[in-house]
Every structure is written in structure tokens, then in C-alpha cells.
Amino acid sequence: MSAAARVGGDGRVRCWWPGDDEGYIAYHDREWGRPVTDDDRLFEKLCLEGFQAGLSWLTILRKRSNFRAAFRGFDISAVAAFEPGDVERLLGDAGIVRHRGKIASAVNNAGRALEVIEDFGSLAAYIWGWEPAPGAAPPTSKEALPASTPESEALAKDLKRRGWTFVGPTTVYAFMQSMGLVNDHIEGCFARGDCEAERAALARPQ
């Protein structure tokens, strides 16, 4: 078992980072690293990763239901139609991160996502086109997990070229990890095999 893996109270070996927080453990076990091809869910995660900048993911995770209510379930078309009054509404919502730049970024990025969908047929087809080649060994330590990769740098660069904001290479790599484009569960983590099986069975969007 990797030194970065830990045994939880339920006896399962998992990555170290959820700690003992039940909500974080559930997110690790059921979501993180499992491949996602739904456009709205991909858009949601890109937005939430942008809101996380300067904060912890656990902070965002605890507010996720509030974000979903505030942003119409992250329906891309609905968010793209937000007007200045909606931005002001969101700035008054104590249940989310009230940062004007990040809120405006989510609205802008919804419009850019619609352009990607027009060009590629779906946001998923575009995003999964940046999936790294298979074959990477499982990480064995915290230090083995990169903050960014050539693929996340390339995707971030292309998103910025398309007018997206709050999509730096580190943000984009965290997005790729969580949406299953890579499997960065630590060696020995029970979820690693589950995610790998789901990735192997996935029909990549075209």
C-alpha cells in the first residue's frame, strides 16, 4: 500500500486527501475520477474549479447544492442567457462564493461552451479529445501527483484562445482528474480499480 493511502473507519483503503470528512469521502468514493460525458456536468465542474481558485475544494463541495440552485443546475443554455441582473442576484446569494469576476466568468464560459458545442457537436466531444494517452503508472505518493500536465496546459491554452476565463493549467488538470480523463487515485486505493474499469468501458464521445 502506498504511503499516501490510508485506511478509513470503514476499513477501506483510499487516497489520503478526503481525511475523515464524510462528504469528502463520499465525493472521493463515488465521483472523483469516474468518467463524465454529460455536457452540463462537465460545464459545472469547469465553473466550480474556477470558483475554487484561492479556496479549498471542500469549501466549494459544501456549497455545491447552493451553486446548482443559483446557476439553474448549470444548464449551459440557461447560464448563457444570464443578464446583468442575474449577476447582481448571485452577488447577493450568501450560499455561494460571491466573487463578481468568477460569476461573470461562469456566464461568459457558458456562451463559449455553446460555441464549442456548435463546433464539435458536444462539449464532451471537445473535452475528451484532450484525454492523455493511456499507460501512466498509478501515483504512489502525494508528490507524484502533478499540478498540471502538457495535456492540461494545451487544453487551458485552447480554452483561453476560445475566450474562456478562469481556466489555467492547474485548474484544468484538477478538472481532468475529477472528470475521469485521468485516473489519479493513489496506488492501493480501492476506487482506482473501479475508475479504471469505468474508463475502459467508456464509449468516448465523438
N, C-alpha and C positions, 0 to 999 in steps of 0.2 A: 504493500500500500504506500502511495506517495506520502511524503511528509506533509504535504499541503492538504491531504484529505483528512477528514475527521469523522468519528463515529457519533451519530446523533443519539438522542434519547430513545429513538425507536430502533436502535441497533443497526441502522443503515449507514453505510459509508458514503459520504458525499463530499463535494467541494467545501472548502473552509469558509467561503465568504458569506453564506446565509447566517452563520452563527446560530443562535438559539431563537431567533425571531420566527414565530410560526408563519406569518405571512410571507416572509422572505424565503423560508424553507419551501412553502407551497409553490412559490414562483420558480424557485430552482428546480424542484422536482417535476412540475407539470408543464412549464412553459419554456424556460431558458434553454436555448439550443435545439428546440424542436422546430422543424422547418415550417415556415408560414408562407402561403402563396396568395392569401386574401389581400386585395389592394388596400382596403380600408385599415386592416390591421398593420400592414407594412407602413402606411402613411402615419398611423397613430404612433408607432414606435419611433419613427424618424422625428416626429414632433416632440414626443416625450423625452427623447435623448437630447434634443435641443433645449428643452426646459430644464434638463438636469444640469446643464453647464454651470459649474461652480457649486453644485449641490451634490448630495448623495442620491443614488438610485432609490434607496429605501424611502427617502423623503417623497420622491415622485410616486413610487409604488403605493404608498399610503394615501395619496391624493388621486390615484388613477380614476376611481369611480367618479370623483368630482370633475376631473378633466373630461371624462367621457360625456357627462351630462352637459357641461359647459360648451363643448365642441360638437354637439349633435352626434355623438357616437363616432366622431372622426370620419363621418361620411364626407368623402373628398369634395363632391359637388356642393354639399351644404356649406362646408367651410369656405370654399372658394367664393361663395356668394355673400360672405360676411361683409358688412359695411362698417364705416367708422363708428356708428352707434353700437355695433356688436363689440368692437374693441373696447369701448368705454364700459359696456356691460361687463365684460370679462375683467377689466381692471378693478371693478367693484366686487368681484367674486372672491371672498376670503377662502374659498375651498381649493383654489388653485394657486399657482405661482403667479403673482401679479407683476409681471415684467412687460412693459409696453413693447420693447424690442422683440421679445420672444413670442408674444401674442401676435404681433404684426407679421413675424416670420412664419408662423403656422398658417396664417391666412394667405400670405404670398406663396408659400410652398404648396398649398392646395391648388392654386392656379397653375403652378409649374407642373404639378402631378398630372393635372388634366392634359397638359401639353404632351407629357411623356406617354400617357395612355393613348392619345391620338397618334403619336408616332410609332408606338410599339404594340398597341393593342391592349396592353395592361401594364400597370406599374410593376406587377410581379415579373413579367417577361423581361422588362428592363433590368430590374434589380438582380434577378437570378442570372442574368448574363454576365455578372461580375463575380460569380462564385469562384473561389480559388480551386485550382486543380487538386484532386484528392491525393492522399498519401502522407499527409503530415502525421508525425507521431504524436500520441497524446501528451499534453503537458504534464510534467512531473513536479513542478514547483510553481509558486506564485511568480517567481522571476521569469519563468518560461513563457508566461502569457504576455504577448506584445501589447503595447498601447495602440499601435497601428501596424499596417502591413502594406506592401506595394499595392495590393488589390484595394484596400480601403482608401489609400492615397489617390489611386486612379479614379475610383468611384466618386470620392469627395470632389476631385478636380472637375469631373464631368458634371456633377450636380451643380457646382458653382457656375460652370460655363452656361448651364441651362437656367441660371437665375435663382437657384435655391440658396437659402441662407441658414446659418447655424448648422452647417454640415461639414465640419472639419474632419480630418482623417481619424482622429481618436473617437469622435462622436460616431462616425460611420462604422468604425470597427466594432464598437460596442453594439451597434445596431446589427451588424452581421453576425456577431456571436449570439445575440438573443434570438434572432430570427432563423437560426439554424443554417446559415450559409457556411458556417464553420462549426466544428464540434470542439469546444474548448473546455468541456468538463475534464477535470483532472483525472489522471490515471488512478484507477481504483474506485472512482465514483460510480455508484450503481446506475446513475442516469446516463452515463456516457454510452453504454451499450444500447439503451433504449433510443437515444437520439440517433445513433449510428444506424440502427435498424430502420427508423423512420426516414432518414436521409436516403438510405439505399432503396427504399420502396417508393420514394417520391418521383412522380412524373414531373419533370422540370417544365415550367410554363414556357410556351413558345410564342 
